[in-house]
Amino acid sequence: MWGTLVILFILSASAENSTDLPTEAVTIFTETTVVTQDTRVPDTPTVDTVTTEKWTPETTVPELDEEDDPVMAYIERYNAAVVYTEEDVVGVASKRELELDQAWLTINTTVNYVVEIWAQSEQCYKCDLMFITSVQGPSVRSIVVNATFATDLRLVRKHPGGNPEQLCGFQMKFQEYGDYWIFIDYPATGEESSCKFVLANDPSIAELPIIYLLIGLISLAMMYAVGKRAYSYFRRAAAHRHDSMDVTSDQDGGDALRMSNGNMDKEGDVEEGTEKPDKEESTKKARLKSLDTFRGVTLVLMIFVNYGGGSYWFFEHAPWNGIYVADLVFPWFVFIMGVSMNFSFKSMFRQEWSVARISWKIVWRAAQLFAIGFMLGTHYQAADLDNVRALGVLQRLALTYLISAAIHFCCSRKFDSHQDKKWAVVRDLVLYVPEWLANLSVLAVHLGLVYALPVPGCPTGYVGPGGLSEGGKYHNCTGGATQYVDSILLGKNHMYQWPTPQVLYQTSVPFDPEGFLATLNCVFLCFLGIQCGRIILIYQTHKERLIRFVIWALILGTLGAILTKCSQDDGWVPANKNIWSVSYTLITASFGYVLLSALYVLTDILGIWEGQPFIYPGMNSILIYCLHGIFHNQFPVNWEVDHEHWKLLLRCTWGTSIWVIVSYWLFHKKIFIAL
């Protein structure tokens, strides 16, 4: 049941960018960006002040056998005798323990000149190499390097004349807790390189706990399925012995699920028909399980990544361009909201609601979402209204719903028609041309503002991260027009102060990933979800629906691939959640069609899975969302553990499971809360 995480892990993006060492960068970074213990750049190698004097093995270190590798013997002696000075603890006979996503890199130089170390994370797009530290030979120096992304590492000799000479360079994805060594010596005759790279230990694979966790969860799911079948079998056998024919399935009531927002109120609509319904069933309506399951999968995944995801980088948001696991959650909520909107409006039309009543319903629901989101953003501490963040996830959902629902209400049709026309197979498009034009106009406004609005101090159409990118030329231009519009409408004090590019790119301006301008593109994603729900309503057979789901997934995915050139950073329009780029909209909508299609086959067509356990939080999504945010730091949901991946992963999984259990209890008690 947790196999979805494996799929999302495969979809996670990684960077493959490298930079060259510019001659000018030596002077700039030597003077201004020397990395110390107090100004650490987590995604580049960082200095840990280990003793840098010339080191020779102490006599107290045990001697190794002569047949041992002399290089490895030297490394072992060094690791046993290195002395730390950063905390005034002199004489500690070992290196300190590394934190998560860190490794050791030791430079051993026997040359008699200064060697400078330059580096940059390959995830940092168009960033110059940064000066890290220098080593005066002959000596040894150990530094801590980041093991999150691949690192472009250069070792440079600084000549008296000022011109740098690259001795060697490495593009390396350091392994967590690895002990890496670079030996620098005068090159022998005929050799081009004077560097030797050595991995001195065998670090374990950091991702193994994920595999073990998945195996455990799958085993529990299998045990549950077997136990459920055994219970059902013995129950029927006992009933048969007592000549009782009144046997009720333990799943009664669990199949009757609504398709809109998880509530079973009178406004809930249901999905009609199967391919060949029996006469007795023709008057009944089969509930669509796949949509609530999809909503539940998204909600569970959101809680999982909000609780840290075991501190794995691929469970977080991308620093700027790219799509990681966490970047799939929000657009899927928007997509699901669009799908559900069809059934909500169909119910209101069937009950003959007035225009005024429907309009009030739209405005009131948007206002409720916005108010709840604003309050959740202030529950951590006393609200500072002069600096409180104005927007957030629920606030953007509220604005998206307000605009999308208004357009849909004005352009939607109360009944399906023209089934006998030659173009009936595409009537879900032809009959809704006005709605398409309205949403494409919203998209055009977004693109026009992003790429044509003049931004003071920034090039028109700039959509980069600013900061270190492009040599720092546009340091305060993070997000371009997206950031500029939000700063005018919200004020910088009311924007998000810790944006995702802040660490990697060292940006200094606030940037709100849920701001106003990007909401316009979010509206278009919601409309793509509306189109998906429209397919379900108009076409009555499974085959017709699945064919259209697959076609839409292929079209949207292909357009997204073309715009990105199948690259994280080098496409015409990179996929970017922060500015909610059009390629990001297309790709995430394509994934939404794919996942909904798979769930539709498993739950509604084949019936081999009832959607458990995801279907339960999917039916109470707004309540579970609020509860998980309010009580995320309270026991037994959360508590302090050692910062090791497997412990953090287990705690994260436990906290997520708590809310799945709560949602099941709510389902069992028939408690459903929706707006």
N, C-alpha and C positions, 0 to 999 in steps of 0.2 A: 504493500500500500504506500510505501515511501519511495517506490521506484521513480516517481516524478522527479525527485531530487537528483537522481542519476542523469536523467535526460537534461535537466537544467544545467547541471555541472558541465555536460558535454557542450552545451550551447554557450558557455561562458567565453568571453573574448580575451585574447592576449595580444600584446604588442610586439612588433618586430621592426623597430626603428633604431637607427644608429646615427651618431653624429661624429664629425671630424673635429680634431683639436685645432681651433683657430689660433693663429699667431697672436692676435690681439687679446685673446681671452686670458693669456698667461698673466699679463699685467693687471687686467681688470679683477680677476678672481683672486689673485694672490693678495691684493690689497684690501678687498672688500668682503670676500666670502670664504675665508678660512673657517672650516667647520670645527667647532670645539664641543666639549661636553654639554655646554649650555645652549648651543644653537644647532641642535642635531637635525639633520635632514633625513627623515626615516626611510626614504626611498633611494638614498645614495649611501656609499660607504661613509662611515663616521668615525672620528678619532676617539679612542678610549686611551687615556694617558698611561700607557704601559711604559715602563722604563725603556729608553731608547739608546742608552749607552752601549758601547761595544760589549758583547756578552760572550762569555766562555763557560762551558759546563763546570759546575762546582764539583769538588771532590766528593761531596756528600751524596751526589746522585749515583745510584747503582749503575755499574758498568754493564753493557749488554754484551752478548756473545759476539765474537768477531765475525761470524758468518752472517749476522744481521745486516740489512741494508744500511749503509752508513748514513744516508740521508734521513731515513726514518729514525735511526738511533739518535741523530742530532735533534730531530724534532721532538722526540720523547723527552730528551734531557731539558730542552728549552721549556717545554710545557710544564715540567715539574719544578723549574727553578725561577720562572718569571716573577718579578716583583711589581706590585701595584703601588702607585703613589697618589691616585685620585682621591682616595678617602683617608689618606695618612695611615694606611695599614701597610706597613713595610715588613717584608719577610714572609708574606703569605705564599706558600709553595704551590700555588695552582692558579690558573685563570679563574676569574669569577664566572658564575653561571650566566649563560646567555638568556635573553628573553625570547619570546615567540618571534619568529621571522627574523632571526639574527644568526650570523655565522662569524667565525674568526677569519681574518686575513692577515697573515704575517709576512712582512717584507724583510728578507735577509739579503743584504747587499755587502759584497766584499770589495766594491770599487771605492775609489777615494774621492768621489765627487758627489754632489747633491742630486738625489733622485726625487722628482716631484710626482705625486700621485694625483691624477685627474680622473674624474668619474662622473657618470650621470645615469640615472635609470633610463632604460630604453622605453619605458612607458611615457616619459616626459617628451612630448612631441615638439620637435624643432627647438630643443633646449641645448644651449652650449654646455660643454663639459665644465664641471666645477672643480676648482682646486680644493683638494681634501687635506693633504699634509705633505711634508717633505721629510726625507730620510737622508741624513748625512752619513755617508759610508766611511769606513766599514762599520756597520751596526745592524741591529735587528729592531723592528718595530711592528707591533700588533695593533690592528684596528678592527672595529666591529663593522660588518657590512650587512646590508639589508638583504633578506632572502625572499622578499615578496615577488619582485619582478626581475627580469634579466637586467644586468648592469653592463654598461660599456666602460671598461677600465683601461686607462692608458698610463704607462710609466714613462716619464719624460726626463731627459737630462737637460739642465739649464746651463748653457754655456756662458762664460763671462761676458760675451758680446750681447747676450740677451736673447739669442735665437734658440728656440726649443728644438731638441732632437728626440723623437720618439724612440725609445728603446724597445718597447713591446706593447702590445695591446691585446685585450681579451674581451670577448662578449660572453658573459657567464651568467647563468641562472644558479646562484648559490643555493645549496641545500641548507635547510634549517639545521642549526647546531653543527654545521660542517667546520672543519679545521683546515683552511686552505693556506698554502705557502707559495710564495714566489721567491726564487733564488736568482739574484742578479750577480753576474760575474763578467769579467772581460771575455768577449767572444773568442773562441778558439779559431785558429786559422781555417778559413773556408766556411765558417758558420756565420749566418746572418743575424741570428737572435742571440742575445746574451741572457735570456730569461728562461727559467724552468718552472713550470707550474705543477704543484703537487697537492693532492687531497690526502691529508694525513690520517683521516679516520673514515669510518663507514657510517655516516649518519642515517638514521632510520627515515623512512618515507613519512612525511608529515601527514599525508592524506589517508594513511591506513585506518585511523579510527573511523573514518566515514564508511569504509568498506565493512568494518566489523559491526558498526551500528546498523547499517542496512541489512546485513545478514541476520542480526538479532531481531530487527523489526519484521522482516519477512518471515522469520521462524515463528514469531508471536502471531502474525496474521494467519499462518498455516495452522497453528495449534488452535486458534479461535475458530477457523473454518471447520476443522475436523471435530472439535468439541461441539460446535453448533449442530453439525449433521448427526453426531452420535446422540445428542440430547433429543433431537427431533425424532430419531429412529426409536429410541427407547420410549419416548412419550407416545408415539403411535402404537407401539407394541403393547404398552400398558392399557391404552384405550381399547385396543382390539380384544384384549383378554376380558375386559369388562363389558364387551359387546356395546361399546359406545361409539357411535358414528359422528359425534359432535366434537371433532378435533379442529382446533383453531391454530393456524400457523403463528409462530412467534414473531412473524414479520407483519402481521395484520396491523394496519395503520401506518406502517413505515413506508408504504409505497405511495401514499396519497400526499404528494408534495406539490407545492405550488411553483410556478415558473417565474414569478416576478422578483420579489425581495425576501423570500423565505417566510412570509407570513401566511397564515391560513385564514385571513379575514374574508369578508364578503367581496372585496375588490379583487381577490386573487383569481386569475384566469388559468385555464388548463388547456393542454394541447390535445386536439382531437385526433382520433382515428388511428388505425393501423392500415396496412396495405389491403387486407381482406378481413374486415371485422365480421364476427359472427352476428347473427340477428339479435341474440340476447345482449350482446355487448354494444350494439350500434347506438344505443341511447346513453351509454356511459362515455366517460372521457378518461383517457389514460394520461396520468401525470408524467411530466417530463423530468426525469431524475438528473439528467446530465448537466443541466444548467445549475442546479443547486450544488451538485458535486464540483463543478468547475469553480463556483464561487467559494466553496469550502476549501478546495485545493489552494486557491489564491490566498485566502485568509490564513490558512495554516502556514503557508510558505512565508507570508508577511510577518507573522508572529515569530517564526523561526529565525528569520534574518534580523528582525528587530531585537531579539534576545541575543544577538551576537553571532549566530551561525558557527559557534566553535572558534571564532576569531580567524576563520579562513578568508583570505582576500577575495576569493571568487564568490562568496556569499554576501559581499558588500556591494556598494554602488561603484561604478567606474569613476575614476578620478575626473575624467572629462568625456572624451569620445569612447564609444564601445558599449556593449550590453553585457552586464554581469547578471547573476541570478536575481539580486535585489531590484534590478532595473526592469524586470518583467512584471513585478507585482502590481504597481500602480496602473500601468496601461491595461492590464487584464481586468482590474476593477472597473475602469472606464468602459472597456469593451462589454463587460457583463451588464453594466448599467444600461448600455444601449440596447442590448438584446432584450432585457427585461422590460424596457420602456414600451415595446410593442404590445405586450400582454396587458400592461397596466392601462394603456389607452384603449385597447379593445374592450376591456371590462367597463371602463367609463362610458364608452360609446354605446355598449350594449344596454347599460342602465340608463341611457339617455340623460346624462348629466348636461347641464346648461354650460354655455361658454364661460359665464362668470364663475361657475363652480370649478370647472376644470382649470381655469386660469389661477384661481385662488389656490387650488391644490398644488400647482406647479410652484408658485411663489412661496407658499408656506413650507413645502418640503425643502426647497432650497435654503430658506431662512433657518430651518431647524438644523440642517447639515452644517451650515456656516457657523451657527452659534455653538453647536457641540464641538466642532473643530477648534474654535477660538478658545473655548473653556478648557479643553484638553491640553492646549498649548501653554496654559498658565497654571496647571495643577502641581507642577514640581516645586514651586515656591510662590511667595507673595507676588502678585502681578505688579510689574512696573509698567504702568500704562504709557509712560514716556518712551519706553524702549521695547515694549512687547512686540513679538512677531505677529503681524497681522494675518498672514496667510499660512496655509498648511495643506495637508492631504485632503481633509474633509472640506475645507474651504474651497479648494479647487474643484472637488467633486460637486459642490453646491453650485458654483458658477457654471461649470460644464453642463450640469443638469438643467439649470435655468435657461441657458441659451439653446441647448439641444432640444429640450422638451417644447420650448416655445416654437421653434422651427418645425418640429415634428407635428405639433398640434395644428399649426397653420396649413401644413402641406399634406397631412396624412389623409387617407380615405377610410371611411367607416366600414366599407364592405369590399370584399374581393369581387372583381368583375372582369368582363371581356375574356372569359375562359374559352370562348369559342372562336376567338380571333386567331389568325395565322401566327401572330407574334405573341401568342399567349405564353410561350415558354420563357419569354423575357419580360413579362408584364410587371415583374417586381422592379424593373428598371424603367420601362416606358411610362408606366402610370405614375411614377414618382420623380419625373424630370424636374419639376419645380423644387422639390426638396434637395435633389442633387445640386442644382444650380445655387441654392441658398448656402449649402455647406461648402461648396467649392468657392463661393465668394468669401466666406469666412476664412478659408485656407489662403486665398489670394491676398486678403488683407494682412494676414500673419506674415506671409512671405514678403510682401511689399514693405512692411515695416522693418522686418529683420534685415533685409538686404538693401534697402534704399533710404532708410531714415538716417540723416546725418547725426553723428554722435560726436560731441566736442572732444577733441584730443585723440580720436580714434578713426581709423579708416572706415569709410562707409562699407557696410556689408561684413564687417569683422565678426566672426562667431567663435573665435578662439578662446583659450582659457586665460590669456593675459599672463601676468607674472613672469616667470622665467622663459616662457615660450617665445620663440623667434628672437632670442638674444635679449629679452626684456624690453623690446621697443614699445610694446603696448601693455606695459605692466598693469595699468589701471583700467584696462579695457575688457575685463572679464565678461564674456557673454555679449559684448557689443550692445546693440539696440535693446536686447532683452533686459539687460541690467539697467540700461539708461531709462527706459520707460518705467520700470518698477521703482527706480529711485525717485522719479518725479511724482508718481502716483502715491507711493507709500512713504517715501522718506527713508533714508538709509538706516535710521535707527529702528525701523519697523520691518527690516528685511532680515533674512537668515544670515547670521554672522559667521557660520562655520561651514562654508560650501565645500564640496568634495575636492576641488582643485587646490584648496588652501595649503595642504601639506606638500603634495608633490610639486606643484608649480610655485609655491610660496606667494600666493596672491594676497593682496591686502585689502581689497574692497569687498563689501558684503554682496552676496548674490543669492537670490531666492529661487530655488528650483521649482517652486510652486507659484511663481509670480503671475501677473496679469497677462502679459503678452503671450506667453507660451500656452495659456489656457485656450486661445483661439485654435491652435493646432490640436489641443486635447478635444475640442468640440468635434473636429473632423474624425478623430478616432472613435468617439462615441457614435457618430453617424455610421461608421463602418460596422459597429455592433448593432445598430438599428437595422442595417441592411441584412445582417445575419438573422436577426429575429423575424424580419419580414419574410425571409425564405421559409422559416418554420411555419409561419401562419398561412402563407399562400399555397405552398406545395405540400400535398398530403401524404405522399409516399416516402419511405425511407430512402429509396434510390434517388428520387428527384432532389431531396435535400442534400444527401451526401455528395452527389455530383457537383452541386453548386458550392458546397463548402470547399471541396477540393479545388475547384476552378478559382474561387476567390483567394484561397491560400496561395496558389501558384502565381496568380496575377500580382497580388500585393507583395509576395516575397521576391518575385522577379524585379519589380519596380524598385524595391528597396535595395536589392543587390546591385542594380545598375547605378543607382544614385551613390552608393557607397563604394562602387567598384570592387566589392567584396574585400574591402580593406577597412581597418579600424580608423585610420586617420587620413588616408590619401585620396578618398573619394571626392566627388563633387559636393555631396552633402553627407558628411559622416553621421552615423547614428549617434544621437546625443540626447540623453534624458534631461540634462540641465536646461537646455534651450528647447527641448521637445521638438527636435528637427523632424521634417516630413519623412525622412528615411526611417527614423525611429518609430514614427506612427505606423508606417507601412509594414515594417518588419514585425513589430509586436502584434499588430492586427493579424498578420499571417500566422504567427504562432498561436494566436487566440482561435482562429478557425481550425487549425490542426488539432489543438488540444480538445476543443469542444467536439470535433468530429470523432476523435478517439473515444471520448467519454460517452458520446451518443451511441456509438456502436456497442460498447461494453454494457451500458446500463439500460438503454431504451430499446435496442434492437435485439441483441443476443440475450440480455438479461442475466448474464453470468456474474454480474457484480451489482450490488445495490447502492454502491457509492460510499459505504462505510469505510472509515469513520468521518470522511470529509463532508458528507452530506449533512451532518448534524450542525457543525458551525456554519455551513452554507445557508442554513435556514434561519439563523439568528445572527447574521453577520454584523449588523450595526451594534448589537449589544455586546457580542464577544470582542469586537474591535475596541469599544470603550473600556470594557473591563480589563483587557490585557494591558492597555495603556495606563490605567489608573493604578493597578496592583502589580505592575511589572517588577517592582523592587521589594515586594513583601514576601515573607515566608508563608507557605512553602513553595511559592513560585520561583523565588530567587534567593540566593545566599552566596557568600564569598567562598570561592574555591581557588586552588592553586592555578596559576596561569599556564596550564598545559592543555594542548588541543583536546585530548580525549576527555578531560574533566569538564572543560568548558562546553564541549559538544554534548556531553551527557546532561549537564545542567540545562542547556538550551533546549534539548529534546524533552526533558522533564517538564520545563515550564510551558512548552507548547502543548504537551500532552494534557496538562492540567486543564487548559481551556477547551480541548476536545472533549474531555470528560464532563466538564460543566455544560457544554453544548448538548451532549447526549442526555444529561439529566433534565435540561430544559425541554428537550424533545419528548422525553418520557413523561414529563409532567404536562405536556401540551402547552408550554409557554412559548409564545412567539411574539417578539417585539419588532416592529418596523415603523418607519416614518411614513 
